[in-house]
Amino acid sequence: MAKTICIISAKGGAGKTLIATNLAVSLAKDYLKRVCLVDLDMHVVGDMAKMLGLSPQVTMVDLINFLREQRPGDFKKEAFLTRSPSSDIDFLPGILKPQQSPNLDPDKIEEVFNLLENSYDYIIVEAGNSFTDVFVASLNQANLILLVVTPDILSIYQTKWAMEMLESLHFPLKMVRIILNRAESTSSISWQEVRVSLPVDIIAKIPSEGKVVGQSTNRGVPVVVDSPRTKFASAIRKLGSYLTTEEEGLYIPRTTTLASLDFKESPLEKSGQFWQRQGVAESVAEPIIEGGGQSINIVNLKHRIHNRLMEDLNLKRMDLKDFSDVRKTKALRNRAEALVTNTLLEEAGSFITSTDARKKLIKEILDEALGFGPLEELLADPTINDILVNNKDEIYIERNGKIELTDKKFISNDQVRTIIERIIAPLGKRIDESTPMVDARLPDGSRINAIISPLSLTGPALTIRKFRKELFSVKDLAGVGTLSLKMGEFLKVCVIGRRNIIISGGTGSGKTTTLNVISEFIPDGERIITIEDAAELKLHQQHWVRLEPRSPNVEGKGEIAIKDLFRNTLRMRPDRVIIGECRGVETLDMLQAMNTGHDGSMTSIHANSTHDVLARLDSMILMSGFELPLRAIHEMIAAAINLIIHLERLSDGSRKIVQITEVAGMKDDVHIDLRDVFLFRQSGLDSQGRALGEFQATGYIPTFVEKLKTRGIFFPPSLFQNP
């Protein structure tokens, strides 16, 4: 029965491929073990085969297809594994090309290992550094996990994060050991400091011998064969000796992590459709004067009829969740309309003779009693972005970037409270003195926040951020002056090239809209998972999973935070993760994910400038409870983020991308180098108060341009030049 050792790292470039290859060869040649070497690093394809001087033609994908069609008894390892005569090991790559990765079924990996384990003493697996389904499925087959660490601050703290992730996936730390690579590098952290920083033992210290390793790699011969007397080869053999002699308590039975986890999602509570809205005329707040100069105050009249309606239909005792049932609300509205018509005839028959006035008044009373009152018309207006209720007499709206006071009013603060309860009850929420504020999302995607006494001193306050149903494009944003077409083309190439992007700006500056627009460029074949506090994103792609956190119940239990969702997301095999807004402890996890294989991820953040983004990230990482030195935080940020897009809402209400900035690495030990690629330069205001200015390229060419060229992704040179 084979012992399976998985070799992983918390970041790329740590040397896990080199160590896995040489360890496998040493176990075979120096300790005469039957060894199978498996390459399951989906992000770096072919390096292991080159180190062995092999050109395999068959992969684990082919073996999985064989198992689907044939009996395991028909398996002959010679047909699927590539033999390395000079190294005395068998080699099995997971894939040969990156395009094959979707065909590697993680659910079948266990069958493959079951097939191999009786033919070998050791199976050495390089699993990669990204917490994907294949990665976790590989670890599920392990008896021992070796984490390759380099002696630098960033690697140490990323390794801590990786260990935390392993524990959250139910892998016990007793099955994890550390291999310290490049242990004798100049200016590196000592192995004693590394040992103190990490909660598991260091079982090997591999020296740095770059020249020897380079020569062996170029020859396609492992170092332990090509240069057996070097310090590197000696350290590998010493590691092999430890693994073959310290077996008691070192190897543990295979974990059943995936099988033991409960992946059932909590169903989102459904609510029915709002009843069909119709356009209504302006509210009548002044007395209507009819017949012989006599007048009747419409506000008082509406109040009296409203009270009669509440009493006759017993609306106060109605279950508020019934308002989410379209059939029940339609029947109730028909009854209420007949009652209001008759009551209106009794109360003001001789004063209101206009048919149009009667219809308007009946509609407003019904809306107040059964609907959203004066908010009905505002909700139906597509030009309004935000509805802001300060109290019964003050209802503001935001339209085209400007806030204005409307002439709409509620009858009383009690009615405002009733409307709030009517909105949130079908969503399974409640608001009272014990829970005086609430966040919720309406069925159409609109986001609401409500707060009442004793927290709100001027009356119940309600804020509604309306959800736009139409999808914008870069051309649409260019048409309204948010960006230039050159900037749009630049962002398109960056998204296709899997750059990690943060969108920053103040409240209402257009961060979510911009995030929606640039996400259009994500290729259709990729799996996207979004996490939002209140779901506002509306992506074009079909392969899209939406997650939303859950607030605690009235007992303070049952909360599922963004951080918890994010960690679960990494088990869902995402190609890209999009967090609607980073504002807390989830920031550290997001940066770690960007550093460990989830390239092309995006998020937004509240900030006043690109430099302010760095300060915000610093503070949010420190909020996570990790006492990291500023240097380590900045190195992590510089390694994770490629681009910052900063938006501002200008004095005329327009929203513009005022900076697109590359995070170009570290200036020195502490400071991050930010380089502007595009800017909006405002030159003043025109006679109507509109902002004047133009978008300009700074002439700076981002450092990642050359890297993307090697992957066949090109930026037109004209993008970085002004006309």
N, C-alpha and C positions, 0 to 999 in steps of 0.2 A: 504494500500500500504506500503510494508516494506521499511525501511531505511536500505541501505546496507553500512556496514562499512568494509573497507579492512584494515587489519593490516599487515604492512610490516616492513622490516629493511634493512639497507644497507649492513649488513654482518651477517653471521651465529653466533649463540650463544648470541644474544642480549636479548632473552627472549620473543619473540613475540608469541610463542605457548602457553607459560604459561599465558601471559596476555590475549590473545584472548579467551582461554578456561574459565578462571575465570571471565572475563568481561561478556561473554555470560551467564554464570550461575548466576552471580549477577543480570543482567537485568531480568532474568526469576524469580528468587526467591525473590529478594529484591524489585523489581519494577513491578512484576507481568506482564511482557511482554511476548508475544509469540516470541520465539527466535529459529532460526535455525543456527547452527554452521557448517561452511563448511571448510574443510581442503584441500587447493589447493597448498600446498608446495610440489612440486614434488621431492625435493632433500632429505627431511627428512620425511619418510613415516611411519605412525603408532604411532608417539609420542602423538598426540592429543587424539587418541582413548585410549591409555594407561592411560593418565591423567584422563580420564572420567571413566575408568574401563570398557570399552566397547569392544566388538569383532564384529564389523560390517561385514556383508557378502555381502552387496550390495554397489555399488559405483556410482559416477557420470557417469562413463563410461557406466554402465548398464542403467542408466536413459537416456543417450543420444541415446543408441541403441533402447530403448523403443520408444523415440520420432521419430526415423526414421521409425519405423514400425507401430506405433499406433497414434491415435488422442490424442491431449492434454486433451480432455474431459474424456478420459479413465484413466487418471492418478489418482492414490490413493497414497498419500504420505506415508501411513503406509507400503506400499510394498517396498519403496525405502529408507526411512529415518529410522535411528535407534534411538529409544526413550531412553533417560536416565531418569529413574523414580526418582532417587535421586536428579537429577539436574534440572528436569523440562524443558529440552531442547531436540530438535531433532538434530541429527548429520548426516552429509553427507560427507564421505571422497571422494576425487577425485579419488584415486586409492588405492589398497591394497598392491601392490608390485611395485618396481621401473620399472620392465619390462613392466608394463601396461601403462607407461606414453605416448608412441607414440599413444595409442588408445584414449587418451583424446583430442577430437577435439576442438580446441579453437573457431572455428566458431560456435559451438553449445552451448557454455556456456551461451550466452545471452538467448537462448530458455529455458534453465534450470532455470535461474533466473526469467524469465517472468512467469514460471510455479509456482515458490515458493512465489513470492512477495505478493500474495493476502492472503496467509495463515499465514503470520507472521507480527509482528511489526518491528522486527529487524533481519537482516541477517548479521552475523559476519563471515568474511572470513579471514583466514590466507592465504596470497598469496605467501609467500616466500620472497626471496631476490635476485632473478635472473631475469633479464629483458628478459624473454622468451615470446613466443606467448600466452601461458596460463596465465602468469603473467599479461601481458598487457590487455588481454581479461577480466580478473578478475577485474582489475582497471576500465575498461570501464563500469562496472555495479555499481560502487561505487557512493554513495552520499557523502562520507567522507573517507579520507585516513589518517590513523594513522601510523606515522613513529616511530618505537621504537629505541631509542638511548641510549647508555650507556655513562657515563661521562668519556670518555677517548679520547685522541687526534685522534687516528685512526678512531674511530667510528664517531666522529664529521666531519672529513674531507670526509669520505666515504658517510656520510649523505648529505653533500653539493653536492657531485657528483651525488648522487641519485636524489636530487631535481632538479639539472640541467638536468638530463635525463628525469625526469617527465615533466619539462617545454618544452623540445625539442619534447616530445610526445604529447604536447598540453594539458597537465593536469595543470590547473591553481593552483598556490600555495594557493589560498584562500580556496581550498578544502582539504588542508593538515594541520595536527596538529602534535605536537610532544608529545610522551610519554617518559619521562626520567626514565629509569629503573635503579635499583641499585643506586638510587639518593644519598644515604647516605654512600656509600662505602668509606672505609678508603683510603686516598691518591688520591681520585677522584677529578675531576674538579668540581667546584661549579656549581649549576644550573644557577646562574646568568651569569657565563662565557659561559655556553652552550647557554643560551638565546641570548647573544650578538653575538655569532658566527653563529646562524642560523636565517633565515629570516621569520620564522613562530613561532606561539605561542606554549609554553609548557602548555598543559592542565592537565597533571598529573605527579606527582613525586612519583614513586613506590620505596619503601625502599627495601633493600636487607635483606632477612631473609632465608638464605640458608638451615638451619636446618629444619625449618617449611615446606619449599617448598619440600625438599627431602622426608620428612615423608609423606606428602600428595601424592606426586607422587608415592611413593612405595605402598601406599594403594589404588591407583587408584581413589582418591577422590579429587575434586578441593579444593584449600586452603580455599575459601570463605565458603565452607560447612564444611570442616574438622577442620579448626581453624579460626572461624569467628571473634574472638576478637584480632587477630594479627594486627600489623601495615600494613602488606601487604594487608590483606582482607579489612581493613578500607580504604586504598588508592584506591582499586579497586571499592568499593562501592561509594566512592566520585567521581570517574571517571564516574560511571554509572549514578549518580545523574546529573552530568554536561551534559552528552549526552542526558538525557531524559528531561531536563528542558531548556537547551540553544538551542532550536531547530531553532529558527528564525535566518536565516543567516548562520547557521552552516552546514546544509545539502543542497547541491545544486543538481539540476537535473543531471541525468546520462550524462556523457560525451559521445560523439560519435567520440572519437579520431581516431580509426582505419578507420572508414568510411570517415573521413575528410582528411586523409592523401593520398597523391598521390604517389603510390609506383611504378609508371611506370619508368623503367630504361631507361637511355639514350642509344640508340643503339650504339654499337661500330661501328665505320666506317670501312667498309670492304675494303680490297684491293685484287686484283687478285693474281694469282700465278705468281712467277717469271718464265720467259721462261725457258724451259728445258736446263739445263747446260750440256756442254760436257767438258771433260778434255782437256786442252790446253797445248802446250809445253812451255818452258821457253821463256820469252820475249826476243826479239832481240834488244839489245841496241847498239851493235857495228856494224860497216859497214859490209855488206855482200859482199864478193869479188867473182865475177864470170867473166868468159870469158875474157881471155887475161890480167888478172891482174887489170882490171878496177873495180872500186868500186862504191857503192851507199850507202849513209847514210840512214839507215832504219828509224831512228827517224824523219829526215826531210821528207822522202817519206811518212811516215804515216801521218805526219802533213798536207802535201799537199792534200793527198787523203781524209783525214778527213774533211778538209775545203770544198772540192768539194762536198762531200756527204751531208754536212750540208746545202749547198746552193741549190743543185739540188733537195733534198727532202724537203726543207723548214723546217728542223727539229727545228729551233729556234722558229718558230711560232706554233709548235705542242702543243696541250694541254698535259701537262705532265701526266695527269690522264689517257690518252690513253695508257700509258705504262703498266697500270694494266690490260688491256684487252688482254687476251692471243691470241684471234683470230686476232685482229688488229696488235699486235706486230709481230706475225708470218708472216702475209702478208707484213708488212713493212720490216721485215728482209729479206724476199725473194727478194723484189725489191732492197734493199740496197746491197745484195750480188751480184746481176747481175751488178749493177752500179760499185761496187768496183772492180770486176773482170775486167771489160772493162777499167776502169781508170788505174788499175795496169798494164794492157797490154800496154796502151799508155805511162805511165810514166817510166816503167822499164822492158819492154818486153824482151830486150836482155840481161839484167843483172841477172834476177832471172829465172833460167831455171828449178830449182828443184820443182817438184810437191808438195813435203812436205813443202818446204819453202813458196810456194804460199799459201797453205792452212793455215799454221800458221799465216802468215801475214794478210790474209783476215779475219781470225777469230779474231785477235787482233783489227783490225780496226773496225769491226762490234761491238765488245764488247765495245770499247771506244765510239762509236757513239750512240749505242742503249742499251747497257748494263751497267755494272759496271766497264768496262775497266780492268785495271790490278788487280782489286779485285775479278774478276770472279773466277780465279783459287783458290785464297785463301779462298773464301766463300765455294767452293766445297770440300776443304781439311778437312776431319773429324778430323785430328790430331791437328788442329789449334783452340785455344780457343778465342783469341782476335786478332783483326786487328786494328792497330794504325797508322793512317795517320797523319803525322806532317805537310806535305806540298807535293807539286808535286813530289819531289825527295826523300822523306823519308817515306817509308812504312815498319813498323815493325809488327811482329807477336809475339804472346805468345804461345809457344808449350811446353807441359810437365813442366810448371812452369818457363820456361826460355824465356826471350825476345831476339829476334834476328832481325837484319836488313835484309830485302829481297833485291833482285836486281830489283824489280818491280818499275816502275816510271809512272807517268802521263805525258801527253804531256805538260800540262800547269796547272797553278793554276785555270784558268777558267774552265778547264775540271773537276778538283776536285769539284768546285762549281756546275757544271752541274750534276755530279754524285750525289752529296748531294741532289740537288733539285729533281732529278729523283727518289731517294729513298723515300723522304718524301712526295712528292706531292700526290701519291695515298693514303697516310694515312691521307690526309686532313690537313697536316702541311705546314708551309711556313717558309722561312728563307730569310731575307734581312737586310738592315742596321737598320731598326726599330726593327726587331726581330733577332738579330745576333747569337742566339744560340737556339738549339732545342733538345729535347729528344723525341724519338719515339721507337716504337716496330714494327719489321717487321712481315709479316704474319706467318713466321715459328717460331716466338717467340724470334728471336734475338733482342738485344737491341742496339740502336745506340744513339750517342751524336755527334752533329756537332756544330762548332763554327767558325765564319768567321770574316773578318775585319768589324769594327775597333777594335774588341776585340782581335783577333788573329793577331799578327804582322808579322808572318812568312808565312802566307798563310792560306787557309781554312784547318781546322783540323777535322778529322773524327775518331770516336772510335766505333768499333762494337764488342759487346760481343755476341759471337755466342751461340745459344741455342742448347743444346745437346738433340737429339731426343731419345737416348737410356735411359732406366731407370736403375739406379744402385741399388745394394742391399748391405746389410752389408757385405756379403761375398766378393763382388767386392771391397769395401773399405778396407777390411782386406787384400785382395790380393795385393793391391797397397801400403799397409803399412800405411793407414790413421788411423786405430785403430786396436785393437785386437778383437778376437771373444768374449772374456769375456766382454769387454767393450760394444760390440754390444748386447750381451745378457742382460746386465744390463740396457742399454737404452731401449731395447724392453719392459722389465717389467715396467720401469718407464712410458713409453708412455701408455701401457695398464692400468697402475694404475693411469692415469690421473694426472701426475705431470706436473706442469707448468715449461716450459723450455725456457731458452734464449741461443742462439748460438752466440758466439762472435768470433771476429777475424779481421784481417786487410783485405784490398782490395785483392781479388783473393785468399783468404786462403781456400775457399771451404765451406763457410757458407751455401749457397743456396743448394749445393749438399747434404750436411749433413742433412739439413732440409727436403729435398726430401726423403732421405733414411729413416730417423727415422719416418717420417709420414706414411711409409708403415705399421707400427705396429698399427695404429689406426683401431679399429674394423669397419667392413663394414657397420654395422647398424647405424653408427653415421653420423650426418649432419655436414659437414665441410665447413666453409666459409673462403676463403683466400683473403687478400687485399695486393696488391703489386703495387709499384710505376711503375715498368715495369715487367709484368708477366713473371716469370721464373720458378715457381714451376710446377711440373708435377706429380700429385698424382696418386696413384693406385686406390683409391676408386671411386665408381660410384656417391655417393651422395655428390657432391662437387660443390659449387658455387664460381665462380671466379669474383672478383671485382678489378677494376683499377681506380685510380683517374683521373680527367680531368684537363688539364692545362687551364689557362684563354685564351680567344680569343685575337685577335689583339687589341681590345678595353679594354683589362684587365678585362673582365667580364666572367662569366660562369664557374669559377673555382670550382671544387669539390675536396676538399683535403682528405687525408687519414683519418683525424679526423672525417670529415663529413661522410665518408663511414663507419667508425667504428661504429659510433652511429646508423647509419641505420642498420648495421649488427645485433645489439642487438635486433632489432625488427623482425629479420628473423628466430628466434628460432634456433640459432646455438648450437650444442653440443660442438664444438671446433672452436676457432677463431685462424687463423694463419696470422700474419702480416709479410710479406716478410722481412721488415727491419724497425725498429723503429729509427727515427732520429729527431723527433720534438715533437710538442705538443700532438701528439696522444699517447705518452708514458704513460701519466697519466691515460688516459682512458683505455689503455690496462691493466695497473696494477689494476685499479678499477674493471675491468671485471674479472680478475683472482681472485680477492678477493670476488666476488659476484656471484659465481655459475658456471663460465665458466672454470672449472678445465680442465687441459689437453691442454691448449692453448700454443702456441709457437710463438716465434719471433726471429729475429737476430739483432745484433747490432755491429757497428764498435767499437772495443776496442783492447787494446794491452795486456790485462791480465784480469783475473777474478776480481781482485781488481779495475782495470780500468773500468770495467762494472758498478760498483757501482757509481764511479765518473761521468760517462757518464749519468747514470740514474738521478743522482742528478741534473745535469745541464739541462737536457731535461725537467724534471718536473718543475724546476724553470722557464724555457722558456714558460711554459704553462700559466703563468700569476698568478698562485696561490702562494701567499706568505706564504708558509708552513715552519714551523721550521724544521731544519735538523732532529730532533728526529722523527717528524711525517713522514717525507719522508722515513727515514730508517725503521720505523715500517711498513709502507705500503709495501716497497720493500720486507722486510723479511717475511711478511704475504702472499705476492702474488707469489713469485718466489721460486721454490723448487730446481732447478738445473741450473747450468751454464756449457755449453760445450764450451771450448775455443780451437780454431784452430790457427795454425801458418803455414806460408809457409817458410820452412827452406832454408838455403843457397844453397842446391842442387836442389831447385825447388819443392821438395816434400811437400805435405800438410799433416799435422798430427794433430790429437786431442791431445794436450799436457796436458790438464787438464779437468777432469770432477769433478765439485765441488758442494757440497751441500750448499745451503743457510740455515744454521742451526738455524736461529733465531737471537736474539739480545745478544751481549756479555754484554753490559751495556746499559745505557740510549741512547747512540749515535751510537756505533759501531756495525756493523753486523758481525755475526760469520760465516766465510767461512771455510769449511772443505773439503779438497781434498779427493776424493774417488779413482780416477785413475790419473796417471801421465805418461808422456813420458820422460824418462831420457836419454838425448843424451850423448854419451861417446866420440864422436869425428867424424872424417871423414875417409873414406877408401881411397885407392890410386887413385880412380876415382872421388873423391870429394863428394861421397854420404854419407849422414848422418848415423852414427852408433848409436845404442841405443836400448832400449826396453821399452815396456809398462808395468807398474807395478801397482798393487793394493796397496794402502797405508795401508790397514788393517782396515781403519775406516769404520764402518757400519752406513749408513745414519739413521737419526732419524725417517724417515717415513717408514722404513722397518716394524716395529711392527704394525703401523697403517694399512698398506696394508694387513698384515696377517689377520686382522679381516675381511677383505673383500674377503678373499680367494685368494689373490695374493701373491705369494711367490717368494723370491729371493733364489736361491741355495746358501748355505753358501760358497761354493768353489769360488764364484765370487769374494769374498773379500780377497782371499788368493793367494799368489804367489806360483808357483810350487816349 
